């Protein structure tokens, strides 16, 4: 991932990710960020410009991007080379294996509640399936950002490495050594499809309910204050 605001997830970045997953077509995927960040979350500059209709389209794109990565048929490994916050953390969780660089300055976490928004339904389903149940309240409701050691303790990542790129590549190679058809079928058994995460009709209803906080004028005020800093 290479984009503005520390590889933030705007419409362009999410379309890019989906395009690359389609091109990969089941082959092994290593996901990492450029420079000193993995992904700092949603592109708040874009979010602050969206009206209600555009916000709904943006949320649908977010849901489809996270679902595409989570249900991707081939092996996926996240090499967390820098901050992985909010949507960036969800990308990490959606991968089969998660390796973070041994840099104590890196922050990883789900701070959506602190921002004042509600998780869209399929994204929340991914989060709750990947974060150990005993840590849901601390990680999701607490909305904290954690250094690698605590992220490992809470189940946000699988391991910490001095050379995260090398270790992530090794983990990906190990997963890719399995027969691809069996890997894809078993992953489908484990994770299902986007509709398994949340049935289509229910998803539309819950996404409508989610929009209230995402389109609240106070969110735009908060975002603009953050950006001004």
N, C-alpha and C positions, 0 to 999 in steps of 0.2 A: 504494500500500500504506500502510495506516495501522493500526498496532497496537502492543501493548506491547513492551518490550525492544527498541526501535529496529526496529520492523516485523519482528520475528522470525517465522520460519516454523513456526507451530504448526498444529494441525489446522484451526482456524478460518480462519487466513489462507490455507492451501493450498486449502481448499474454496472460499473466496472467489475466489481466482485462477482456479480451474477454472470456476466459475460465470460469471465475467466473460468468459473466453475463449469459452465456449459462447454467451453473449449477443452477443458481438462477431461471431460467425458469419462469419469471413473478412474483416471490415473491418479497417482499420489499427489497431494497438494501440501505445500509448505506455506504457511501464512505468516508474514512478518511485516514490520513497518520500516519506512525509510528514516534515516537520521537517528534521532534519539527518542523516538516515540513508536509505540505499536499503533494505538489509536486512542485519542483523547475523548472519544465519544461522538455524539451527534454534532453536526456542524450548526452551532447555535446561531451563527449569523444568518444562515438560511432559515432556520426555525423561526427566528424573530420576524421574518418577512411574510410568513404564510398566513393567509386567511383560513377560515374554517374548511372550505372545500379543498384547498391546496394542502392543508395539514392532514386531512384524511388520506389524500393520495400519498403523501410522504410517509404516513404510518403504515399504509399498505405495502409500500416499497421496503420499509424497514422490516416488516413481518416476513415478506417473501425472501429478503436477503438472509435473515437469520435462519429461516426454515431451510433454505437451499443449502446452506453450509452444514447445518445440523444433520440433515438427511442425505447429504452427498454420499454416493455409493462407495467411493474409494476412501483410502486412508487420508486423514488430515491431521496435521500437527501445527500447533501455534508456537512460534518462536517469539516470545514476549520480550522484545529488546528494549522496551521503554514503557511509559505510562500506558495502561489499558483501563480506561475509565468508562463507566456506564456502558454505552453501546460497544466500546472497545473491549470491555470485560466480557460482554455477551458473546462477541466473536471468539474470544479465547475459550469460553465455556463450550461453544458449539463444536470445537475441534475434538478429535478423538484423543489426542495427547497434547499436553500443555507444558512447555519448558520455558522458564523465565530466567533472565540474566541475573547473576549474583551481584546486583547493584542495589544497595539499600535505599537509594534515592527513588527508585521506581515505585509508583503507586498503582495499585490494582484494586478495583472495587466497583460496586453498584450504588451510585449516589442519586438515583432517580428520585427517591422519596425526599432527600434533602433539597433537590431542585424544585420539588413540588408537583411532580408528574406521576402518572400511573403507568405501569408496564402494560403495553399491548398484550393481548392474551397468548399468542403463540410464543412471543419472546419470553413471557413469564413462565410458560410451560417448559421452555428450554432451560431457563435458570433453575427452576425448582427440580428438574430432573438431574441436573449436573452438580448443584451445590448440595452437599450432604444435609439431610433433613435436620439434624441437630444444630446446624448453623444457619438455618433460614432466617430466624429472627435477628441474629446478630448481623448477618451479611446484607439481608434485603431490607429489613425495617430499620436497622441501625445505620445503613447507608454510609458506612465508613470507607475510607481509602487506606489500603494496607501495603506495607513493605513486603517484599517477597517472602520472608520467613513466616509472617502471619498469613499471607495469602496461601501458602502451602498448608499451614495448620488448618485453615478454614476450608480447604478443598477447592480453592479457585484455580490452583495450578497443581501439576503432578510432581514437578521437580525443579530444583534450582541448579544452575550450572554456570561455571566461570566462562566457558565457551558455549553459550546457548545455541549458536548456529550449528556448531559441529554436533552437539548432542541431539538437537532437534532433527537434523538430517539422519543421524543414526537411528533414532526412534522411528522416523518415517520409513527408512529402509527396512527395519525389522517388521513393521506392519505390512509393508508392501511385499514382503517375502511370502506372505500367506497367499493361497490361491484366490485370485481376484473374485471369481464367481461366488465362492463360499463366503468371502469377506462381505461382499455386497449383500448377499441374501441374509446373512446373520445380522448385519447392521440394520437391514430393513426390519427384521424380526424384533430387534431391540428398540428401534426408534420410530418405526412406522413412517408415515407420510405427514406432510403439513396438516392434512385433515385429521390425522390421528392425534396431533398435538391439540387441536381444537376443531371440532366439526364445523363445516363451512357456515351453516346457518347460525350456530352459536357464536362463531367467530365474528360474523357481521354485527350481531347484537352487542357483544362485549366491546368490540372496537368502537361502536357508536357511544357506548357508555364511557369509554376511556377518553373520548375527545373533549369532554367537559373540562378537564384539567389542562389539557394541551392547548386549548383555545381560550383559556381564561386570560383576560388582559393583564392580570397581575404577573403571569409568567413572562410575558413580553417585557414588562417593566423590570423584572428581576434579571432577565437575560441581558437587557441593555445595560443595566448597572454593572453586571459582571464584565461585559465586553468593554465598558468604559474604563475598567481598571487595567 
